[in-house]
Each structure stands twice: as C-alpha cells, then as structure tokens.
Amino acid sequence: MRVEDLKRWHWIVIGLGLGLALGYANARPAEHRMPKARQLLPPLEFEQALHAPAVGGNPRIKDIVVYPVSDGLLVRMNLLTSEGGFGGGGGGDKWNYQPAEIFALKPYKPYIPAQGLGRWQHSVNPNTPRKAPAPDYTVISYLRDVAQRNNKVTFRYAWWKEPKYVMAYWTLGMLVMVGGVWPFVLNLLIGAGFGRKKEPEPDYDLDRFKSEEQAKVATVSAADDQELRAHVDQLDHDLEASISGSAPASAEEQAQAPAAIRTLSAGPVTDQTPATPPEDKDYQGDFYPVAKTTKKGRP
C-alpha cells in the first residue's frame, strides 16, 4: 500500500500511536541535570537571596519557576549579582541578573525560617541540624510562606511538566497533526502534482456476491446459449403440433399407446349376493320384548 492510498482513519491510528509513544518518552521524570549556562546555588545562598533587601528597587531573585523532577524539585531563577559575585564582595557597582538554579529534595529542610532571621541574628551556621516543618514540606511550601511576608517574591509551578499533562498534550497534539492536518496537506500536495495521484476505486458491484449456481449460469458460452435456444424452439414446435393435431404419431408412440378401454353398460345394478332364508325369531320379555333366535327342530 502506498502512502497516497492511506485513509484518514489510518493516519488517526498512526498519530495516536506516535503521540502515546512520544508522550511516554517525555513524561518520565527527568533526572536533574545542571545546564551549562546556569549556576547551581547551594540552598543556603538561595534562602539568603530570598530574604536579602532589594538593590535599587530590584529583588535579588526573580522569575522563579519550580519544575518536577524524578527525586525532588528543580527551582530555576534569575539571580541579581554584581561583578564581585552575589553580595558584591568584589566592590563592583554593576549589577545584572544571571540564570541560576537549585535542586531541592523532599521534604525540604530550610536553613533560614520562612519568617526570616531574628532581630539580633545576622548569620546562619551551615552545620546546624535542620528539620522540615512537616513531612510533606517542599520548597514550594517554603516559597509560599516567604511570599506571604514579602510580596516581591513570586514564583510559578511548571504543572505542564507533570507526566499526566505531558502524556495528554503529546497524544492530542500528534492526533491533531498526523490524523487531521497531515492528510489535508498530503491531498493538497498530490493535487498540485507533487505526488502520484490516487487510483479511482472501482464501483461497488453487487454481482460479486452471486451464488454458485448463478455464477455457473453466467459462465455459459455463446454456443451453449444457441443450442439451448434451438432446443426450446423445437419443444415449442412439437407442443403446437400436438395441440393442432397436424403432426402424425410416430411408430414408437403408436406402440406405446394403451389398450382400448371397455365401455360400461348403462343397465341397472343387480345385487349379486346369494339370498338366505330368514331366521325364526321369538320375542319374549317381562318389561320389553327381546328377540331370541329359535333353532330349527327345537320348540
């Protein structure tokens, strides 16, 4: 079968299968891989940047997007840094945003509480044991708690990266593109002369469903048909001749003629049963007469 001969439902099935395969391949949670263009921040520096004051009205972190990955959450952001690095340790006056990211395990154990450091606390010991506020506490929960106290902290969750949504839009997209758009484009290309034209389908012939007897009759040759017609004409001629009485009977027909039928007389019918003398009967009885046969020679 050529590509031009495929029906629309063929392309729909192909698009559905292709969409499921690509959706499954892309829906699996990806392992954490740090892009070369991004800086991997330690969680402590990420939290310090969240709670640090703005520089010239610009927040230290912006464009925060949280992505689901295989064993945690990936947080990507733009971090405001100076020529001397985060915090301006090099004394540079030029600040710009650089892409950065952190990888947060579940549950997330913050270094700095969401409400920030105490009034007299200015630093955090990285070796201090940390504890998650709840068993299901994640970096999303931490960002949400920080955003309640600082309205300049905003973030988004990449829900479109979840496996169920990845499967859905890949399958639907390939179904629309391969099963709907591609057959239309293919027909346009064939009509414009860029491909072989489709061969016209034969008309639907009901004679294909003839029975075996009808098929045998249909295969009778022209010579057999003429012979049959001649035989029918001869039978018609013999029948007309027998009705009109003009044709003499053959010798074989005269030999097979039946014998003459005897004519019945019209006289009265007589009873051929021999007559018997009537028996002597004696009628006796107290209440009603009963016929009793009287044998000869007895009183």
PECOR-V40535 format. One record per residue. N is the residue number from 1. RES is the residue in one letter. PHI is phi as a letter, one per 40 degrees, with the letter a starting at -180 (none if undefined). BURIAL is 1 if it has 9 or more other ideal C-beta (glycine too) atoms within 8 Angstrom, else 0. D_LAST is the distance of its C-alpha to the last C-alpha in Angstrom with 1 decimal. Layout:
# PECOR-V40535
n,res,phi,burial,d_last
N,RES,PHI,BURIAL,D_LAST
N,RES,PHI,BURIAL,D_LAST
This chain:
# PECOR-V40535
n,res,phi,burial,d_last
1,M,none,0,119.4
2,R,c,0,122.7
3,V,c,0,124.3
4,E,c,1,123.9
5,D,c,0,120.1
6,L,c,1,119.7
7,K,c,0,117.8
8,R,c,0,119.0
9,W,c,0,116.4
10,H,c,0,117.8
11,W,c,1,121.2
12,I,c,1,119.8
13,V,c,1,118.2
14,I,c,1,121.5
15,G,c,1,123.5
16,L,c,1,121.3
17,G,c,0,121.5
18,L,c,1,125.2
19,G,c,1,125.8
20,L,c,1,123.9
21,A,c,0,125.8
22,L,c,1,129.2
23,G,c,1,128.3
24,Y,c,1,127.4
25,A,c,0,130.6
26,N,c,0,132.8
27,A,c,1,130.9
28,R,c,0,131.7
29,P,d,0,134.6
30,A,c,0,137.7
31,E,c,0,140.1
32,H,c,1,143.4
33,R,b,0,145.9
34,M,c,0,149.4
35,P,c,0,150.4
36,K,c,0,153.9
37,A,c,0,155.1
38,R,b,1,154.2
39,Q,c,0,156.0
40,L,c,1,154.0
41,L,c,1,155.1
42,P,c,0,154.9
43,P,d,1,152.8
44,L,c,1,156.0
45,E,c,1,157.9
46,F,c,1,154.9
47,E,c,1,154.9
48,Q,c,1,158.6
49,A,c,1,158.5
50,L,c,1,155.8
51,H,c,1,158.0
52,A,c,0,161.3
53,P,c,0,163.0
54,A,c,0,162.9
55,V,b,0,165.8
56,G,g,0,167.1
57,G,g,0,163.9
58,N,b,1,161.8
59,P,c,0,159.3
60,R,c,1,159.7
61,I,b,1,156.1
62,K,a,1,154.0
63,D,f,0,150.9
64,I,c,1,149.0
65,V,b,1,145.6
66,V,b,1,143.2
67,Y,b,1,140.9
68,P,c,1,138.0
69,V,b,1,138.4
70,S,c,0,136.5
71,D,b,0,138.0
72,G,i,1,139.9
73,L,b,1,141.5
74,L,b,1,144.2
75,V,b,1,146.7
76,R,b,1,148.8
77,M,a,1,151.7
78,N,b,1,155.1
79,L,b,1,157.9
80,L,c,1,161.3
81,T,b,1,163.9
82,S,b,1,167.7
83,E,c,0,169.7
84,G,c,1,170.2
85,G,g,1,166.4
86,F,c,0,164.4
87,G,g,0,166.7
88,G,g,1,169.7
89,G,c,0,171.3
90,G,c,0,173.3
91,G,g,0,175.0
92,G,c,1,173.6
93,D,b,0,173.3
94,K,c,0,170.7
95,W,b,1,167.1
96,N,a,0,164.0
97,Y,c,0,160.3
98,Q,b,0,158.9
99,P,c,1,155.3
100,A,a,1,154.2
101,E,a,1,151.1
102,I,b,1,149.9
103,F,b,1,146.9
104,A,b,1,145.4
105,L,c,0,142.9
106,K,b,1,140.2
107,P,c,1,140.8
108,Y,c,1,144.3
109,K,b,0,147.0
110,P,c,1,150.0
111,Y,c,1,153.6
112,I,b,1,154.7
113,P,d,0,152.6
114,A,c,1,151.2
115,Q,c,0,153.5
116,G,g,0,156.5
117,L,c,0,159.2
118,G,c,0,160.8
119,R,c,0,164.0
120,W,b,0,166.2
121,Q,b,0,164.1
122,H,b,0,165.3
123,S,a,0,163.8
124,V,b,1,160.7
125,N,c,0,160.7
126,P,c,0,158.3
127,N,c,0,157.7
128,T,c,0,156.4
129,P,d,0,152.7
130,R,b,0,150.4
131,K,a,0,147.2
132,A,c,1,144.5
133,P,c,0,144.0
134,A,a,0,140.2
135,P,c,0,137.8
136,D,b,0,136.9
137,Y,c,1,140.4
138,T,b,1,141.4
139,V,c,1,144.4
140,I,c,1,142.6
141,S,c,1,142.6
142,Y,c,1,146.3
143,L,c,1,147.2
144,R,c,0,145.2
145,D,c,1,147.0
146,V,c,1,150.4
147,A,c,1,149.6
148,Q,c,0,149.0
149,R,b,0,152.6
150,N,b,0,154.1
151,N,c,0,152.8
152,K,c,0,154.6
153,V,c,1,152.2
154,T,b,0,149.2
155,F,a,1,146.6
156,R,b,0,143.4
157,Y,b,0,140.4
158,A,c,1,139.1
159,W,c,0,135.4
160,W,c,0,134.8
161,K,c,0,135.5
162,E,c,0,132.6
163,P,d,0,129.9
164,K,c,0,127.1
165,Y,c,1,129.2
166,V,c,1,130.5
167,M,c,1,127.0
168,A,c,1,126.1
169,Y,c,1,128.9
170,W,c,1,129.0
171,T,c,1,125.3
172,L,c,1,125.4
173,G,c,1,128.6
174,M,c,1,127.4
175,L,c,1,124.1
176,V,c,1,126.0
177,M,c,1,128.5
178,V,c,1,126.4
179,G,c,1,123.1
180,G,b,1,124.5
181,V,c,0,128.1
182,W,c,1,128.2
183,P,d,1,125.3
184,F,c,0,127.1
185,V,c,0,130.4
186,L,c,1,128.8
187,N,c,0,127.3
188,L,c,0,130.7
189,L,c,1,132.4
190,I,c,1,129.8
191,G,c,0,130.1
192,A,c,0,133.9
193,G,g,0,133.6
194,F,c,0,134.4
195,G,a,1,131.1
196,R,c,0,128.4
197,K,c,0,126.1
198,K,c,0,122.5
199,E,c,0,120.1
200,P,c,0,117.7
201,E,c,0,114.2
202,P,c,0,111.5
203,D,c,0,109.3
204,Y,c,0,106.0
205,D,b,0,103.6
206,L,c,0,99.8
207,D,c,0,99.1
208,R,c,0,100.0
209,F,b,0,96.6
210,K,c,0,94.5
211,S,c,0,91.4
212,E,c,0,91.3
213,E,c,0,89.3
214,Q,c,0,91.7
215,A,c,1,94.6
216,K,c,0,93.2
217,V,c,0,92.7
218,A,c,0,96.2
219,T,c,0,97.7
220,V,c,0,96.3
221,S,c,0,99.2
222,A,c,0,100.3
223,A,c,0,99.2
224,D,c,0,95.6
225,D,c,1,95.6
226,Q,c,0,96.6
227,E,c,0,93.9
228,L,c,1,91.3
229,R,c,0,92.4
230,A,c,0,92.3
231,H,c,0,88.7
232,V,c,0,87.6
233,D,c,0,89.3
234,Q,c,0,87.5
235,L,c,0,84.1
236,D,c,0,85.0
237,H,c,0,86.0
238,D,c,1,82.8
239,L,c,0,80.8
240,E,c,0,82.6
241,A,c,1,82.3
242,S,c,0,78.5
243,I,c,0,78.1
244,S,c,0,80.3
245,G,g,0,78.8
246,S,c,0,82.2
247,A,c,0,82.0
248,P,c,0,80.3
249,A,c,0,77.6
250,S,c,0,78.9
251,A,c,0,77.5
252,E,c,0,76.0
253,E,c,0,74.2
254,Q,c,0,72.9
255,A,c,0,71.6
256,Q,c,0,69.7
257,A,c,0,68.2
258,P,c,0,64.4
259,A,c,0,62.3
260,A,c,0,61.3
261,I,c,0,58.3
262,R,c,0,55.5
263,T,c,0,55.1
264,L,c,0,51.7
265,S,c,0,50.4
266,A,c,0,49.7
267,G,c,0,46.5
268,P,c,0,43.2
269,V,c,0,41.0
270,T,b,0,37.7
271,D,c,0,34.7
272,Q,c,0,34.4
273,T,c,0,31.0
274,P,c,0,28.5
275,A,c,0,25.7
276,T,b,0,22.1
277,P,c,0,19.0
278,P,c,0,17.4
279,E,c,0,14.3
280,D,c,0,11.3
281,K,b,0,11.8
282,D,b,0,10.7
283,Y,b,0,13.8
284,Q,b,0,14.2
285,G,i,0,17.4
286,D,c,0,20.1
287,F,b,0,23.0
288,Y,a,0,22.0
289,P,c,0,18.8
290,V,b,0,17.4
291,A,c,0,15.5
292,K,b,0,12.6
293,T,c,0,11.4
294,T,b,1,7.8
295,K,c,0,8.3
296,K,c,0,8.1
297,G,g,0,6.7
298,R,b,0,3.8
299,P,c,0,0.0
